[in-house]
Amino acid sequence: MRLKKCDTVLFLDMPRIVCLWRVIKRTLIYRGTNRPDMSKGCSKRFDFKFLHWIWGYLKRTNWLLKI
């Protein structure tokens, strides 16, 4: 929906391992607390589902590279 309404798209093609490392690093730094950039009460945590989402991101968005 958002893609249809935008006039510019920036796709940052970051390696999966870099994304995964940054998520793990944030998880360790802010363990037991909320990150400053998150809303109060947000219960987002690192789990297998999120790991799977990170690892499969390129496959899901590969069509963007063909535009």
LINBELFEN-V395123 format. One record per helix or strand of 2 or more residues. SS is the DSSP state (hx for helix, st for strand). FROM is the first residue (numbers start at 1). TO is the last residue. If there is no record, write none. Layout:
SS | FROM | TO
SS | FROM | TO
//
This chain:
hx | 2 | 5
hx | 16 | 29
hx | 48 | 55
hx | 57 | 65
//
